[in-house]
């Protein structure tokens, strides 16, 4: 299937088509003649959303078009994938000038709309190309405001818990009035040892002279 991207102006046309086999052998041409009748500007609707070449969300894609003045008008909406021409949306008998599609997958598309009235069907509008973004990928890579708030609250709670815990004894600062033991040898050490020996001797024991000798 092929659909022109522009509206054909009023005129007489001939279209020809043929097929190719798996080996590339062509078939005979098949021809058809048709006529595009003049249509008033206020009869042929045009798509206003999505905007041409825009990127939209696939979870709620809005299609909108201009009002047609065809008597007893309803609208038909056609949306196809650009990759292979698969039709993904086809709505008939729409009475308003907008429609919401809720399940378009990520990809590139083209949309048309036309007015159908009492005894007349206007031509299809000019096709509008648009892209549906990959919403799932965006949701996985961009955290929500709620996620950010939860992470911030968690970090603040951890910080408060660390500050409230007492320091271990091993790293507590020493008090000012605590005297640290001396690690260097003292020159007065022999005298102190002699005094200690004398203090332990009985009063009638060995005299200091004997000790000094």
C-alpha positions as CSV (number, residue, x, y, z in Angstrom):
1,X,0.0,0.0,0.0
2,X,1.2,3.5,-0.8
3,X,-0.5,6.8,0.2
4,X,0.8,10.1,-1.0
5,X,2.1,12.5,1.6
6,X,0.4,15.5,0.0
7,X,-3.1,16.0,-1.2
8,X,-3.5,15.5,-4.9
9,X,-4.9,18.6,-6.6
10,X,-8.1,18.3,-8.6
11,X,-7.4,16.5,-11.9
12,X,-7.7,13.2,-13.8
13,X,-5.1,10.6,-12.9
14,X,-3.9,7.1,-13.9
15,X,-2.1,4.9,-11.4
16,X,0.0,1.8,-12.5
17,X,1.3,-1.0,-10.3
18,X,3.0,-4.3,-10.8
19,X,4.6,-6.9,-8.6
20,X,8.0,-8.7,-8.5
21,X,8.5,-12.4,-7.8
22,X,11.1,-13.8,-5.4
23,X,13.5,-14.1,-8.3
24,X,12.9,-10.5,-9.4
25,X,10.7,-11.3,-12.4
26,X,8.1,-8.5,-12.9
27,X,4.4,-9.1,-13.6
28,X,2.3,-7.1,-16.1
29,X,1.4,-3.6,-15.3
30,X,-2.1,-3.0,-14.0
31,X,-3.6,0.5,-14.6
32,X,-6.5,2.4,-13.0
33,X,-7.9,5.8,-13.8
34,X,-9.5,8.1,-11.2
35,X,-10.5,11.7,-10.8
36,X,-9.9,14.0,-7.9
37,X,-12.8,16.4,-7.7
38,X,-12.4,20.0,-6.5
39,X,-13.1,20.3,-2.8
40,X,-13.8,23.6,-1.0
41,X,-11.1,24.7,1.5
42,X,-13.6,24.5,4.3
43,X,-14.6,20.9,3.5
44,X,-11.2,19.3,3.6
45,X,-9.9,19.1,7.2
46,X,-6.3,19.4,8.2
47,X,-4.4,17.9,11.1
48,X,-3.4,20.4,13.8
49,X,-2.0,17.8,16.3
50,X,0.5,16.2,16.4
51,X,2.6,18.9,14.8
52,X,4.6,17.9,11.8
53,X,7.9,16.2,12.7
54,X,7.2,16.6,16.5
55,X,7.8,14.0,19.2
56,X,4.9,13.0,21.4
57,X,4.0,10.5,24.2
58,X,2.6,7.2,23.2
59,X,0.6,6.8,26.4
60,X,-1.8,9.6,25.5
61,X,-1.3,10.9,21.9
62,X,-3.7,13.6,20.9
63,X,-4.9,13.9,17.3
64,X,-6.8,17.1,16.4
65,X,-8.0,18.6,13.1
66,X,-9.9,21.5,11.7
67,X,-13.7,21.6,11.4
68,X,-15.2,20.6,8.1
69,X,-18.4,22.2,6.8
70,X,-19.7,19.1,5.1
71,X,-23.4,18.5,5.9
72,X,-23.9,15.8,8.5
73,X,-20.1,15.5,8.9
74,X,-18.2,12.7,10.7
75,X,-14.5,12.0,10.5
76,X,-12.2,9.2,9.8
77,X,-8.7,9.0,11.3
78,X,-5.9,6.8,9.8
79,X,-2.5,6.3,11.4
80,X,0.2,4.1,10.0
81,X,3.8,3.1,10.9
82,X,6.3,4.7,8.5
83,X,8.6,1.7,8.7
84,X,6.3,-0.8,6.9
85,X,3.0,1.0,6.4
86,X,1.1,-1.1,9.0
87,X,-2.1,0.6,10.0
88,X,-2.2,1.0,13.8
89,X,-5.2,3.4,14.2
90,X,-8.4,3.5,12.1
91,X,-11.4,5.3,13.6
92,X,-14.6,5.9,11.8
93,X,-17.7,8.0,12.6
94,X,-15.8,10.4,14.9
95,X,-18.2,13.3,15.6
96,X,-15.7,15.6,17.2
97,X,-12.5,17.1,16.0
98,X,-10.1,15.3,18.2
99,X,-9.2,11.7,19.3
100,X,-6.8,10.3,22.0
101,X,-4.8,7.2,21.2
102,X,-3.4,5.5,24.4
103,X,-1.3,2.6,23.2
104,X,1.1,3.7,20.4
105,X,4.5,2.1,20.7
106,X,7.8,4.0,20.2
107,X,8.4,4.7,16.6
108,X,7.7,6.9,13.6
109,X,4.2,7.4,12.2
110,X,2.0,9.3,9.7
111,X,-1.6,10.4,10.3
112,X,-4.4,11.4,7.9
113,X,-8.0,12.5,8.5
114,X,-11.0,13.1,6.2
115,X,-14.5,14.3,6.5
116,X,-17.5,12.1,5.6
117,X,-20.9,13.8,5.1
118,X,-24.3,13.0,3.7
119,X,-23.6,11.6,0.3
120,X,-20.0,12.8,0.1
121,X,-16.6,11.8,1.4
122,X,-13.9,14.4,1.2
123,X,-10.3,13.5,0.3
124,X,-7.8,12.5,2.9
125,X,-5.8,15.4,4.4
126,X,-2.1,15.9,3.9
127,X,-0.2,13.3,5.9
128,X,1.5,14.5,9.1
129,X,4.7,12.7,10.3
130,X,5.5,12.4,14.0
131,X,7.5,10.3,16.4
132,X,6.4,8.6,19.6
133,X,9.0,8.7,22.3
134,X,10.2,5.6,24.3
135,X,8.5,6.5,27.6
136,X,9.7,3.4,29.4
137,X,13.3,4.2,28.8
138,X,12.8,7.8,30.0
139,X,11.2,6.5,33.2
140,X,14.1,4.1,33.9
141,X,16.8,6.8,33.5
142,X,15.1,9.9,35.0
143,X,14.2,9.6,38.7
144,X,11.0,11.2,39.8
145,X,10.7,14.0,42.3
146,X,9.4,11.5,44.9
147,X,12.4,9.2,44.4
148,X,14.8,12.2,44.9
149,X,13.0,13.3,48.0
150,X,13.2,9.7,49.5
151,X,16.9,9.5,48.7
152,X,17.5,12.9,50.4
153,X,15.6,12.0,53.5
154,X,17.5,8.7,53.7
155,X,20.9,10.5,53.5
156,X,19.8,13.0,56.2
157,X,18.7,10.2,58.5
158,X,22.1,8.4,58.1
159,X,24.0,11.7,58.8
160,X,22.0,12.3,62.0
161,X,22.6,8.8,63.2
162,X,26.3,9.1,62.8
163,X,26.5,12.4,64.6
164,X,24.5,11.1,67.5
165,X,26.7,8.1,68.2
166,X,29.4,8.6,71.0
167,X,33.0,8.5,69.9
168,X,34.8,5.2,70.7
169,X,37.0,5.2,73.9
170,X,40.1,4.5,71.7
171,X,39.8,7.8,69.9
172,X,38.5,10.0,72.8
173,X,40.6,13.1,73.5
174,X,42.7,12.9,76.7
175,X,41.7,15.1,79.7
176,X,43.9,18.1,80.4
177,X,44.8,17.0,84.0
178,X,46.0,13.5,83.0
179,X,49.8,13.1,83.1
180,X,51.2,10.8,80.5
181,X,54.0,8.4,81.6
182,X,57.5,9.4,80.7
183,X,59.0,7.4,77.9
184,X,62.6,8.8,78.1
185,X,65.1,7.5,80.7
186,X,65.7,9.8,83.7
187,X,69.2,10.7,85.0
188,X,67.9,10.5,88.6
189,X,66.8,6.8,88.3
190,X,69.8,5.4,90.4
191,X,69.1,7.7,93.3
192,X,65.5,6.7,93.3
193,X,66.4,3.0,93.4
194,X,68.8,3.6,96.4
195,X,66.0,5.4,98.3
196,X,63.6,2.5,97.7
197,X,66.2,0.0,99.0
198,X,66.9,2.0,102.1
199,X,63.2,2.4,102.8
200,X,62.7,-1.4,102.9
201,X,65.7,-2.0,105.4
202,X,65.0,-2.3,109.1
203,X,66.2,0.5,111.3
204,X,68.8,-1.8,112.9
205,X,70.0,-3.2,109.6
206,X,72.8,-2.3,107.3
207,X,74.0,1.2,107.6
208,X,74.2,3.5,104.6
209,X,77.9,3.4,104.7
210,X,77.8,-0.3,104.2
211,X,75.5,0.1,101.2
212,X,77.7,2.8,99.7
213,X,80.7,0.4,100.1
